[in-house]
Amino acid sequence: MSRNAFLNGDEAVAYGVKLSRPHVVAAYPITPQTIAVEKISSFVQNGELQCEYMHVESEHSAMACSIGASSVGARTFTATSSQGLLYMAECLPYASGARLPIVMMNANRAIATPWNIYGDQMDVMFLLNAGWVQIFVEDAQEALDMTIQSFKVAEHKAVMAPVMINLDGFVLTHTYEKVNIPSQEAVDQFLPAFTGAPHMMNDETPMSMCISAGNQHNMEFKLKQHRDLLSALEIIESVDREFEEQFGRGYGGAIEGYKHEDAEILLITTGSVTGTARVVVDQLRSEGKRVGLVKLRVVRPFPVAQLGATIKNAKVIGVVDKNISFGYEGTLYTNINSALIQSDIKKETYNFIGGIGGRDITKEAILEMYENLRLASVGESIEKVSYYNVRCAL
């Protein structure tokens, strides 16, 4: 039977990993991810998890070990954060290009310089082009559930791509809440043992990995990888539906709307800020204001059609970014505007950038965002890109 426990987000991921029965875990601790790999190590030490636990000397080594393990058919997990993710960057396209279904948790954290250990989403935005499925979770329950789901998505024969699960540093990784832990028997039924794939190495059919491909063939390799990643959206949504049928909770696939059907004003969020925004939506709805919320859960592959269907009835749209693409705007804002153009949807959109270096995006800030969007909806001029909770003149 399932049971409830009081867990932080790191621990929730660790339980999701244990229930998924990986063969190999490559671990290098970095704040605020450390608790996750520590908890997994305790499961291995006390016999609750039978796997090869590799305590390596760097994040680069963690991904290199994961690539080696996955290339011979092992179910593989690792975790990182911030500068550690950037240190791994060289290895990430090796994993995706070799079509290895590695699952990694990334504790989103600010990057240097200046040095900062608190949470924003700058780290992962550097690596949207790495060929990995990119999932963002709102709370610890979703973190546990998506860890289990991610193995099933990554290992699907139509996908065969690595998956990165993003948790906002400290806000999720170190905050405790009630989490339902499914039974091992139920997870085993949902996620069968991984037995590898034809392109993985074995003694019977020797092959080369990371071959060279010149201009005669390279584009075809990359185009197939790209098209398979696009098709992963359908698998992500079907896996989430299957999970909901078995465990009684689901997340709407790539996008989850909240009171969006009749909303004239919509705010699009990712990660933990969604919870605060949902409270604000309830408050404004109680005042008779037609506002709604869209949680963007999957950023790669980008859910173009799903986004268009979810926001089609709104007059104006705001996008909350916990990152800055230096010299331009928020990265999600760029992606969302592109998706609307592809869908031939003409909407007024506005970018709200906040939470950099772990600064809170408060309820009051979100109320201000909705008020600015209301002003825009009646024809008043507001800034296309706004910055929230800036405390000094620049």
C-alpha positions in Angstrom: 0.0 0.0 0.0 1.0 3.6 -0.5 1.9 5.7 2.5 2.2 9.4 3.4 5.5 11.0 4.6 6.8 14.4 5.4 9.5 15.0 2.8 11.4 17.8 1.1 11.8 17.8 -2.7 15.2 16.2 -2.6 14.0 13.3 -0.5 10.9 13.0 -2.7 13.1 12.5 -5.8 15.2 10.0 -3.8 12.1 7.9 -3.1 11.1 8.1 -6.7 14.5 6.8 -7.7 14.3 4.0 -5.2 10.9 2.9 -6.4 12.2 3.0 -10.0 14.9 0.4 -9.3 17.9 1.8 -11.2 20.9 -0.4 -11.8 23.4 2.5 -11.5 23.4 5.8 -9.6 26.3 8.2 -10.2 26.5 10.7 -7.4 28.4 14.0 -6.9 26.9 16.3 -4.2 26.3 20.0 -4.9 24.0 22.3 -3.0 21.0 22.3 -3.1 20.9 18.8 -4.7 23.0 17.0 -2.0 20.2 15.7 0.1 18.9 13.7 -2.8 22.1 11.7 -3.4 22.6 11.3 0.3 19.2 9.8 0.8 19.8 7.4 -2.1 23.1 6.4 -0.6 21.3 5.5 2.6 18.8 3.4 0.7 21.7 1.5 -0.8 23.6 1.2 2.5 20.6 -0.3 4.4 19.6 -2.6 1.6 16.4 -0.9 0.5 17.9 -0.3 -3.0 20.0 -2.8 -4.9 22.2 -0.8 -7.3 25.7 0.2 -8.1 26.2 3.5 -6.3 29.2 5.4 -7.8 30.5 8.3 -5.7 32.5 10.1 -8.4 35.0 13.0 -8.2 33.0 15.6 -10.2 29.8 16.4 -12.1 31.5 15.8 -15.4 32.5 12.3 -14.1 28.9 11.7 -12.9 27.5 12.2 -16.4 30.4 10.3 -18.0 29.7 7.3 -15.7 26.0 7.6 -16.5 26.7 7.5 -20.2 28.9 4.4 -19.8 26.3 2.6 -17.6 23.4 3.4 -19.9 25.2 2.4 -23.0 25.2 -1.2 -21.9 21.5 -1.2 -20.9 21.5 -0.1 -17.3 18.7 2.0 -15.9 20.7 5.0 -14.8 20.1 8.1 -12.6 22.2 11.1 -11.6 21.6 14.5 -10.1 23.3 18.0 -10.2 22.8 21.7 -9.9 24.0 25.1 -11.2 27.7 25.2 -11.9 27.7 21.4 -11.7 25.2 21.2 -14.6 27.3 23.6 -16.6 30.4 21.4 -15.9 28.4 18.5 -17.3 27.5 20.4 -20.4 30.1 18.8 -22.6 28.7 15.4 -21.8 25.0 16.1 -22.3 24.8 16.0 -26.1 26.9 12.8 -26.0 24.1 11.2 -23.9 21.3 12.5 -26.1 23.0 11.9 -29.4 23.7 8.3 -28.4 20.0 8.0 -27.5 20.6 7.0 -23.9 17.6 7.1 -21.5 19.4 8.6 -18.5 17.2 10.4 -15.9 18.7 13.3 -14.1 17.4 15.6 -11.4 18.6 19.2 -11.6 18.2 21.5 -8.5 17.8 24.8 -10.3 20.2 27.3 -8.8 21.8 30.6 -9.8 25.1 30.7 -11.6 28.2 32.7 -11.1 29.4 35.5 -11.1 28.5 36.8 -8.4 28.4 33.4 -6.6 25.0 32.4 -5.3 23.6 29.2 -4.0 19.9 30.1 -4.2 17.3 29.2 -6.7 16.6 30.6 -10.2 16.4 28.9 -13.5 19.4 30.3 -15.2 21.4 27.0 -15.2 19.0 24.9 -17.2 18.2 27.6 -19.7 21.8 27.4 -21.0 21.1 23.8 -21.9 17.7 23.7 -23.6 19.5 22.8 -26.8 21.3 19.7 -25.3 18.7 17.3 -26.7 17.2 16.3 -23.3 13.5 16.3 -22.4 13.1 19.2 -19.9 10.5 18.9 -17.2 9.7 21.5 -14.5 7.8 20.5 -11.3 5.8 22.5 -8.9 6.1 20.6 -5.6 7.6 17.6 -3.9 4.7 15.2 -4.9 5.1 16.1 -8.5 8.9 15.6 -8.2 8.5 12.1 -6.9 5.8 11.2 -9.5 7.8 12.7 -12.4 10.9 10.8 -11.4 9.0 7.5 -11.9 7.3 8.8 -15.1 10.6 10.0 -16.5 12.1 6.6 -16.6 9.1 5.3 -18.5 9.3 8.2 -21.0 13.0 8.0 -21.5 13.0 4.3 -22.1 10.1 4.3 -24.5 11.3 2.8 -27.8 9.8 5.8 -29.7 11.8 8.3 -27.5 15.1 6.9 -26.2 16.2 10.3 -24.9 17.5 11.5 -21.6 15.2 13.4 -19.2 16.0 16.2 -16.9 13.7 16.9 -14.0 14.0 20.5 -12.7 13.3 21.4 -9.1 13.6 25.0 -7.9 16.5 25.2 -5.5 15.6 25.5 -1.8 12.0 26.5 -2.4 11.3 22.8 -3.4 14.5 20.9 -2.6 14.5 22.0 1.1 10.9 22.6 1.9 9.0 19.9 3.6 5.4 18.9 2.8 3.2 15.8 2.8 4.0 13.4 0.0 2.3 10.2 -0.9 4.8 7.4 -1.6 3.4 4.6 -3.8 3.9 1.0 -3.0 6.8 -0.8 -4.7 4.4 -3.3 -6.2 2.3 -0.6 -7.9 5.4 1.1 -9.3 6.8 -2.2 -10.6 3.5 -2.7 -12.4 3.7 0.8 -13.9 7.4 0.7 -14.7 8.7 -2.7 -15.8 12.4 -3.6 -15.6 14.5 -2.1 -18.3 16.2 -4.6 -20.5 18.1 -2.3 -22.8 17.6 -1.5 -26.5 19.0 -2.8 -29.8 21.5 0.1 -30.1 23.1 -0.6 -26.7 26.3 -2.5 -26.4 26.6 -6.1 -25.5 29.0 -9.0 -25.9 26.9 -10.8 -28.6 26.7 -7.9 -31.0 29.8 -5.6 -30.6 29.4 -2.1 -31.9 31.0 1.3 -31.7 29.6 4.3 -29.7 30.2 8.0 -30.5 31.2 7.3 -34.0 32.2 10.1 -36.4 29.7 11.2 -39.0 30.7 13.7 -41.7 28.6 16.0 -43.7 27.3 13.0 -45.7 25.3 11.7 -42.7 25.5 14.0 -39.7 22.4 16.0 -40.5 20.3 12.9 -40.8 21.4 11.7 -37.4 20.4 15.1 -35.9 17.2 15.4 -37.7 16.0 11.9 -36.5 17.0 12.9 -33.0 15.0 16.1 -33.3 11.9 14.5 -34.7 11.9 11.7 -32.1 12.2 14.4 -29.4 9.2 16.2 -30.9 7.2 12.9 -30.9 8.1 12.5 -27.2 5.2 14.9 -26.3 2.7 12.3 -27.2 4.5 9.7 -25.0 4.8 12.2 -22.1 1.1 12.8 -22.2 0.2 9.1 -22.5 2.5 8.1 -19.6 0.9 10.8 -17.4 -2.6 9.5 -18.3 -1.5 6.0 -17.4 0.0 7.2 -14.2 -3.2 9.0 -13.2 -5.3 5.9 -14.0 -3.1 3.7 -11.7 -2.2 6.2 -8.9 -5.1 8.6 -8.9 -3.2 11.8 -9.7 -1.9 13.3 -13.0 -0.6 16.5 -14.2 -2.3 17.3 -17.5 0.7 16.2 -19.7 2.9 19.0 -20.9 0.7 21.9 -19.8 -1.7 22.2 -17.0 -4.3 25.0 -17.0 -6.1 26.4 -14.0 -9.3 28.4 -14.4 -8.1 29.3 -17.9 -11.1 28.3 -20.0 -13.0 31.7 -19.7 -10.1 33.8 -18.5 -9.4 37.1 -20.3 -6.0 37.4 -18.6 -3.6 34.5 -18.3 -0.2 34.1 -16.5 2.2 31.4 -17.7 4.5 30.0 -15.0 7.0 27.1 -14.5 8.0 25.4 -11.3 7.2 26.4 -7.7 6.0 30.0 -8.4 2.9 28.3 -9.8 1.6 27.6 -6.3 1.7 31.2 -5.3 0.1 32.3 -8.6 -2.7 29.8 -8.0 -3.5 31.4 -4.7 -3.6 34.8 -6.4 -5.9 33.5 -9.1 -8.4 32.3 -6.5 -8.3 35.7 -4.7 -8.9 37.6 -8.0 -11.6 35.2 -9.1 -13.4 35.8 -5.7 -13.4 39.5 -6.7 -15.1 38.7 -10.0 -12.0 39.1 -12.2 -11.6 36.7 -15.1 -8.0 35.6 -14.6 -6.4 32.2 -15.0 -3.1 30.4 -14.9 -1.1 28.1 -17.2 1.6 25.9 -15.8 4.2 25.0 -18.4 5.5 21.7 -17.3 7.6 20.6 -20.3 9.9 23.0 -22.1 11.6 20.5 -24.3 10.0 19.3 -26.5 8.0 22.5 -26.6 4.3 21.9 -26.5 3.3 24.3 -29.3 -0.2 22.9 -30.1 -1.1 22.3 -26.4 -0.1 25.9 -25.5 -2.2 27.3 -28.3 -5.2 25.3 -27.3 -4.9 26.4 -23.6 -4.5 30.1 -24.1 -6.7 30.7 -27.2 -9.5 32.5 -25.3 -7.4 35.0 -23.4 -7.0 38.6 -24.4 -3.5 39.2 -22.9 -0.9 36.9 -21.6 2.0 37.3 -19.1 5.0 35.1 -18.9 7.0 34.7 -15.6 10.7 34.0 -16.2 13.2 33.2 -13.5 16.0 33.8 -15.9 17.4 36.5 -18.2 18.7 35.8 -21.7 21.3 38.5 -21.4 20.9 41.2 -24.0 17.3 40.2 -24.8 14.5 38.9 -22.6 13.4 35.9 -20.6 14.0 32.6 -22.4 10.5 31.2 -21.8 9.0 34.4 -23.2 11.0 34.0 -26.4 9.8 30.3 -26.7 6.2 31.2 -26.0 6.0 34.0 -28.5 7.5 31.7 -31.1 4.9 29.0 -30.3 2.1 31.5 -30.7 3.4 32.6 -34.1 3.6 29.0 -35.2 0.0 28.5 -34.1 -1.1 31.7 -35.9 -2.4 33.1 -32.6 -2.1 36.8 -32.2 -2.1 37.9 -28.6 -0.6 40.7 -26.6 2.2 39.2 -24.5 4.3 40.6 -21.6 7.3 39.3 -19.8 7.8 39.5 -16.0 11.3 38.6 -14.9 11.9 37.9 -11.2 13.3 35.4 -8.7 16.9 35.9 -9.9 19.4 34.7 -7.3 16.6 33.2 -5.2 14.8 36.5 -4.5 11.1 35.8 -3.7 8.4 36.3 -6.2 5.8 37.3 -3.7 2.0 37.2 -3.8 2.1 41.0 -4.0 4.3 40.9 -7.1 2.0 38.4 -8.8 -1.0 40.7 -8.0 0.9 43.5 -9.6 1.5 41.4 -12.7 -2.2 40.6 -13.0 -3.0 44.3 -12.5 -0.6 45.3 -15.3 -2.1 42.7 -17.6 -5.5 44.1 -16.8 -4.3 47.6 -17.8 -2.9 46.2 -21.0 -6.2 44.5 -21.7 -8.1 47.9 -21.7 -5.5 49.5 -24.0 -3.1 51.2 -21.5 0.6 51.0 -22.2 2.8 48.9 -20.0 6.4 47.7 -20.4 6.8 44.6 -22.6 9.6 43.3 -20.2 9.3 44.1 -16.5 11.7 43.3 -13.6 10.3 42.5 -10.2 11.5 43.2 -6.7 14.6 45.2 -7.8 15.9 46.8 -4.7 18.4 49.4 -5.9 19.0 51.8 -8.7 21.1 50.4 -11.5 
